[in-house]
Each structure stands twice: as C-alpha cells, then as structure tokens.
Amino acid sequence: MDEDTGGEGLGRRERDILALERRGFSGPGAKERAIREELGLAPVRYYQLLNALLDDPRALAHDPVTVNRLRRIRETRRAER
C-alpha cells in the first residue's frame, strides 16, 4: 500500500479514496472528474483499489459506515447478476 501507513493503518491514498466515497456528487461525470483531478487516478484503477479496500479490515476500522454501505451495494449488484 502507501508508504505513510504508520505501520498498521491505511495509507493516504486509501484514506483519500474512502473520503471521496463519503461525498455526494451532483450530475453525471462529477465523481469521475474528482477521481482524476483529486487522486490522479483513472476511474477504472480507482474502482479496482476501492473494491480491494472494501475487503481490508483496516478500512472497516477506519470508516465502518462507508465501508459497510459500499459492501451492501456491492453485494446487491452481485446478486442481480
């Protein structure tokens, strides 16, 4: 993960991803624009990192409300397939 994890916690990029997921976005493309401009990531890479982060116990400890909400959404989408 990132170098500035302090040994056990989430790195800055992981914390920034969770912070971005807590925000609301107005209009189409606003979230993808924020991903590119604020995190410097392609949206596809962002969602890969986010999906891995949802399975990381450190992410759950850092932001349980956001992680659990996103896990529920992910499970609902998987069940619909």
VENJODA-V105670 format. One record per residue. N is the residue number from 1. D_FIRST is the distance of its C-alpha to the first C-alpha in Angstrom with 1 decimal. Layout:
n:N d_first:D_FIRST
n:N d_first:D_FIRST
//
This chain:
n:1 d_first:0.0
n:2 d_first:3.8
n:3 d_first:6.7
n:4 d_first:8.8
n:5 d_first:7.8
n:6 d_first:11.2
n:7 d_first:10.5
n:8 d_first:10.6
n:9 d_first:10.2
n:10 d_first:8.0
n:11 d_first:6.5
n:12 d_first:9.2
n:13 d_first:8.4
n:14 d_first:8.1
n:15 d_first:11.3
n:16 d_first:12.9
n:17 d_first:12.7
n:18 d_first:14.4
n:19 d_first:16.8
n:20 d_first:17.8
n:21 d_first:18.6
n:22 d_first:20.8
n:23 d_first:23.0
n:24 d_first:25.9
n:25 d_first:26.7
n:26 d_first:30.3
n:27 d_first:31.4
n:28 d_first:30.0
n:29 d_first:27.3
n:30 d_first:26.4
n:31 d_first:23.0
n:32 d_first:22.1
n:33 d_first:23.4
n:34 d_first:21.3
n:35 d_first:18.1
n:36 d_first:19.2
n:37 d_first:20.6
n:38 d_first:18.3
n:39 d_first:14.8
n:40 d_first:16.0
n:41 d_first:14.9
n:42 d_first:17.4
n:43 d_first:18.2
n:44 d_first:17.7
n:45 d_first:14.0
n:46 d_first:13.7
n:47 d_first:15.4
n:48 d_first:13.4
n:49 d_first:10.1
n:50 d_first:12.5
n:51 d_first:14.1
n:52 d_first:11.1
n:53 d_first:10.4
n:54 d_first:14.1
n:55 d_first:13.9
n:56 d_first:11.3
n:57 d_first:13.7
n:58 d_first:11.7
n:59 d_first:12.2
n:60 d_first:15.8
n:61 d_first:16.4
n:62 d_first:15.2
n:63 d_first:17.3
n:64 d_first:19.5
n:65 d_first:22.0
n:66 d_first:19.8
n:67 d_first:17.8
n:68 d_first:21.1
n:69 d_first:22.8
n:70 d_first:20.4
n:71 d_first:20.6
n:72 d_first:24.3
n:73 d_first:24.4
n:74 d_first:22.4
n:75 d_first:24.8
n:76 d_first:27.8
n:77 d_first:26.9
n:78 d_first:26.4
n:79 d_first:29.7
n:80 d_first:31.4
n:81 d_first:30.7
//
